[in-house]
Amino acid sequence: MTRLNEPVSVMPFNGPMQINNLYARRRFLGLSASLVSGALLSGCGGGGGGGSAAAEGGITVVPGAVAEAPPPVVATPAPVAAHPLNLALNLAYLGAAFYGHAAQGAGLTADLTAGIGQAGIATGARSALLSDPAIAEVAAELATDKSAQVAALRNQIGAQAAAQPAMDLSAQPGGAFSVAAQRAGIVPAGSSFDPYANDNQFLLGAFLIEDMVAATYRGLLMAGGEDASALVTESLADAIYHGGLVRTLLEDRARSDTALAATLGKATSFAMPDGSTADAQANILDSEGRVIPFTREAPQVLDMLYLAGSAGGGFLPAGANGV
């Protein structure tokens, strides 16, 4: 047992030293206790109701709240602007679904319908009863062209491409085709219009759709910007060709079909800029004989697709995607 007056050896980091008397030993122990107590107290809070005091070996320790790390900062992604070509893509989906079902009994494949927004299907569409081989060939050509147009637009737009929206292509009295045909004067108010019933009905249904497309592409072309590319110009030419083909076939068949001739005679163009049909005239030339092409901005196109609905309806019951 070590006596009080015997030397005590300790080994610090830099070599040996001796504490050789009781006073020095007590001073050393007191200093050590103070250092330990100070280290404990420095990590504690400044009182309050955070904890209770505890005595341990003569040292009073006051526990306090433990400091918490601040929550991580999560960056809010910047909103992505709608791609201007998505409006044309919604129209292309509509045409591809109508012509695909009418000519081939099926719409687009799944790899051409995914994208931004709520993906939907075409309801009410079915195969058309086409007895004229020439009309059946035209329907198949339109289906192929619209499918290719969808693929080209999706490729141009990239990751911002809209999904195929829900579409109403039914022949019910309150369906989109019936309402559009009623407004265009093709059928009386409250009557149904079936674009799948026969050759003439199919062409009239195609007329209602194609009447919207060319004006939409011309609006995109006039808007300029990087998206007014060769694709828009080519698509405009394609839409003009399709619309002209449908009108030519209707006029040609009306020469030997008095009922169709009467329908065309009283029908007004579905291409009124504001979506109305009041006092519509088939006027495509100005007073000097220059062509007056229809041009529509996005709200006017959507008004026609929705048949005057504010946020959806008509051909697109849940609204357009990505616009």
C-alpha positions in Angstrom: 0.0 0.0 0.0 1.4 3.4 -0.9 2.0 5.8 2.0 0.9 9.4 1.8 4.4 10.7 1.8 5.7 8.2 -0.8 6.2 9.4 -4.3 3.5 8.6 -6.9 4.7 8.1 -10.5 2.6 9.1 -13.5 3.5 9.0 -17.2 2.4 12.0 -19.2 2.9 12.1 -23.0 6.3 13.8 -22.9 8.0 11.8 -20.2 7.9 10.9 -16.5 7.1 13.2 -13.7 6.5 12.8 -9.9 3.9 14.1 -7.5 5.6 13.6 -4.2 3.4 15.1 -1.5 -0.1 15.0 -0.3 -0.9 18.6 -1.3 0.3 18.1 -4.8 -1.6 14.9 -5.1 -4.8 16.4 -3.9 -4.3 19.3 -6.2 -3.7 17.0 -9.1 -6.9 15.0 -8.4 -8.9 18.2 -8.0 -7.6 19.5 -11.3 -8.5 16.2 -13.0 -12.1 16.3 -11.6 -12.5 19.9 -12.7 -11.5 19.0 -16.2 -13.9 16.1 -16.4 -16.7 18.2 -14.9 -16.1 21.0 -17.3 -16.1 18.7 -20.2 -19.5 17.2 -19.1 -21.0 20.6 -18.4 -19.9 22.1 -21.7 -22.1 19.5 -23.6 -25.2 20.3 -21.5 -28.0 22.8 -22.2 -28.4 25.9 -20.2 -31.1 24.8 -17.7 -34.8 25.0 -18.4 -37.0 21.9 -18.2 -35.0 19.7 -20.4 -33.7 17.3 -17.8 -32.9 16.8 -14.1 -29.6 17.1 -12.2 -27.7 14.0 -11.1 -24.9 13.7 -8.6 -22.0 11.3 -9.4 -18.9 11.2 -7.3 -19.4 14.7 -6.0 -19.8 16.1 -9.5 -23.2 17.6 -10.4 -24.1 16.9 -14.0 -27.0 18.7 -15.6 -28.2 16.9 -18.8 -29.6 19.2 -21.5 -31.2 18.9 -25.0 -29.1 17.3 -27.7 -28.6 19.6 -30.7 -30.2 18.2 -33.8 -28.9 18.5 -37.3 -31.0 20.8 -39.6 -33.3 18.9 -42.0 -31.9 18.4 -45.5 -32.8 21.0 -48.0 -34.8 19.4 -50.9 -34.6 21.4 -54.1 -38.0 22.1 -55.7 -37.8 21.1 -59.4 -38.5 23.9 -61.7 -41.8 23.6 -63.6 -41.5 22.2 -67.1 -43.1 24.3 -69.8 -45.6 22.5 -72.0 -44.1 21.6 -75.4 -46.0 23.5 -78.2 -46.1 20.4 -80.5 -48.1 18.5 -77.9 -51.3 20.1 -79.2 -50.6 18.7 -82.7 -49.8 15.4 -81.0 -53.2 15.3 -79.3 -54.8 15.8 -82.7 -52.6 13.1 -84.3 -53.7 10.7 -81.5 -57.3 11.5 -82.4 -56.9 10.9 -86.1 -54.8 7.7 -85.6 -57.4 6.3 -83.3 -60.3 7.1 -85.6 -58.7 5.9 -88.8 -57.0 2.9 -87.2 -60.3 1.6 -85.8 -62.3 2.4 -88.9 -59.8 0.7 -91.3 -58.1 -1.9 -89.2 -60.2 -2.4 -86.1 -57.5 -1.2 -83.7 -55.8 1.9 -82.6 -52.1 2.7 -81.8 -49.8 0.2 -80.2 -48.9 0.8 -76.5 -45.3 2.1 -77.3 -46.9 5.1 -79.1 -49.3 6.1 -76.4 -47.3 6.6 -73.2 -46.1 10.0 -72.0 -47.0 13.1 -69.9 -50.5 13.2 -68.4 -53.2 10.7 -67.9 -53.1 8.1 -70.6 -56.5 7.0 -72.0 -58.2 4.9 -74.6 -60.6 5.6 -77.4 -64.2 4.6 -76.5 -66.9 3.9 -79.0 -64.5 3.4 -82.0 -65.1 0.4 -84.2 -64.5 -0.9 -87.7 -66.3 1.0 -90.4 -68.6 -0.7 -92.9 -66.8 0.3 -96.1 -68.1 -1.2 -99.3 -66.1 0.9 -101.8 -62.6 -0.5 -102.2 -61.2 2.9 -103.0 -62.6 4.4 -99.8 -61.3 1.4 -97.8 -57.9 2.0 -99.3 -58.0 5.7 -98.4 -59.0 4.8 -94.8 -56.0 2.4 -94.5 -53.7 5.0 -96.0 -54.9 7.6 -93.5 -54.5 5.2 -90.6 -50.9 4.5 -91.6 -50.1 8.2 -92.1 -51.5 9.2 -88.8 -49.6 6.5 -87.0 -46.4 7.6 -88.6 -47.2 11.2 -87.7 -47.6 10.3 -84.1 -44.2 8.6 -84.1 -42.5 11.6 -85.8 -44.0 14.1 -83.3 -43.1 12.0 -80.3 -39.6 11.7 -81.6 -39.3 15.5 -82.1 -40.8 16.3 -78.7 -38.8 13.8 -76.7 -39.3 13.3 -73.0 -42.0 16.0 -72.9 -44.3 14.1 -75.3 -47.9 13.9 -74.1 -49.7 10.6 -73.5 -52.6 9.6 -75.6 -55.6 11.2 -73.9 -59.0 9.6 -73.3 -61.1 10.0 -76.5 -64.8 9.8 -77.3 -65.3 8.4 -80.8 -68.7 7.0 -80.3 -71.8 7.3 -82.4 -74.2 8.0 -79.5 -76.6 11.0 -79.8 -74.7 12.9 -77.1 -71.2 11.7 -78.3 -68.6 14.0 -79.8 -69.2 13.0 -83.4 -72.9 13.5 -83.1 -72.5 16.9 -81.4 -70.0 18.1 -84.0 -72.2 16.9 -86.9 -75.2 18.7 -85.4 -73.2 21.9 -85.1 -71.9 21.5 -88.7 -75.5 21.0 -90.0 -74.8 17.4 -91.1 -77.6 16.0 -89.0 -80.5 17.7 -87.2 -80.2 18.8 -83.6 -80.5 15.9 -81.1 -79.8 13.3 -83.8 -77.0 10.8 -83.8 -74.2 10.6 -86.3 -72.4 7.3 -87.0 -69.1 7.8 -88.9 -68.7 4.0 -89.1 -72.1 3.2 -90.8 -71.0 3.5 -94.4 -68.6 5.1 -96.9 -70.3 8.5 -96.9 -70.6 8.7 -93.2 -66.9 7.7 -92.8 -65.9 10.5 -95.2 -68.0 13.0 -93.3 -66.4 11.9 -90.0 -63.0 12.3 -91.6 -64.0 15.8 -92.8 -64.9 16.8 -89.2 -61.4 15.8 -88.0 -59.3 17.0 -90.9 -61.0 20.4 -90.8 -59.2 21.1 -87.5 -55.7 19.8 -88.3 -54.3 22.0 -91.0 -55.3 25.2 -89.2 -53.5 23.9 -86.1 -50.2 23.3 -88.0 -50.4 26.6 -89.7 -50.8 28.3 -86.3 -47.7 26.5 -85.1 -45.8 27.5 -88.2 -46.7 31.1 -87.8 -45.7 31.1 -84.1 -42.1 30.5 -85.2 -39.4 29.4 -82.8 -37.2 26.3 -83.0 -40.3 24.1 -83.1 -41.4 25.6 -86.4 -39.2 23.1 -88.0 -39.3 21.0 -91.2 -41.5 18.5 -89.4 -44.2 21.2 -88.9 -44.0 22.2 -92.5 -44.2 18.6 -93.7 -47.1 17.9 -91.3 -49.0 21.0 -92.6 -48.6 19.8 -96.2 -49.7 16.3 -95.2 -52.8 17.7 -93.4 -53.7 19.8 -96.4 -53.4 16.8 -98.7 -55.6 14.7 -96.4 -58.3 17.4 -96.1 -58.3 18.0 -99.8 -58.6 14.3 -100.5 -61.6 13.9 -98.2 -63.4 16.9 -99.7 -62.7 15.7 -103.2 -64.1 12.3 -102.5 -67.2 13.8 -100.9 -67.8 16.1 -103.8 -67.2 13.3 -106.4 -69.7 11.0 -104.6 -72.3 13.7 -104.2 -72.6 13.9 -108.0 -74.4 10.6 -108.0 -75.9 10.7 -104.5 -78.6 13.3 -104.0 -78.9 12.8 -100.3 -75.1 13.4 -99.8 -75.3 16.4 -102.1 -78.1 17.8 -100.0 -76.1 17.2 -96.8 -73.0 19.0 -98.3 -75.2 21.8 -99.5 -76.6 22.6 -96.1 -73.6 21.7 -94.0 -71.3 24.5 -92.7 -67.6 24.2 -92.3 -66.4 22.9 -88.9 -63.5 25.3 -89.3 -65.0 28.4 -87.9 -62.2 30.1 -85.9 -64.3 30.6 -82.7 -65.9 27.2 -82.8 -69.3 28.6 -83.8 -71.2 27.9 -87.0 -73.4 31.0 -87.3 -73.5 32.4 -90.9 -70.5 30.3 -91.9 -69.5 30.6 -95.6 -67.3 28.3 -97.7 -65.1 31.2 -98.5 -61.4 30.4 -99.0 -60.5 33.4 -101.3 -60.3 37.1 -100.6 -61.6 39.8 -102.9 -58.4 39.6 -105.0 -58.5 35.9 -105.4 -55.8 35.1 -102.8 -56.2 32.1 -100.6 -57.4 32.7 -97.0 -56.1 29.7 -95.0 -57.6 29.1 -91.6 -55.3 29.7 -88.7 -56.1 28.9 -85.0 -54.3 29.4 -81.8 -54.3 26.7 -79.1 -57.4 27.9 -77.2 -59.4 27.9 -80.4 -58.3 24.4 -81.2 -59.1 23.1 -77.7 -62.5 24.8 -77.9 -63.3 22.8 -81.0 -61.9 19.5 -79.6 -63.9 20.0 -76.3 -66.9 21.3 -78.3 -67.0 24.5 -76.2 -66.1 22.7 -72.9 -63.8 24.7 -70.6 -61.5 22.0 -69.3 -62.4 18.9 -71.3 -65.3 17.3 -73.1 -66.3 16.5 -76.6 -63.7 14.4 -78.4 -61.4 14.6 -75.3 -63.6 14.1 -72.2 -60.7 14.4 -69.7 -58.9 17.2 -71.6 -55.8 17.3 -73.7 -52.5 16.1 -72.3 -49.3 18.2 -72.2 -50.7 21.5 -73.3 
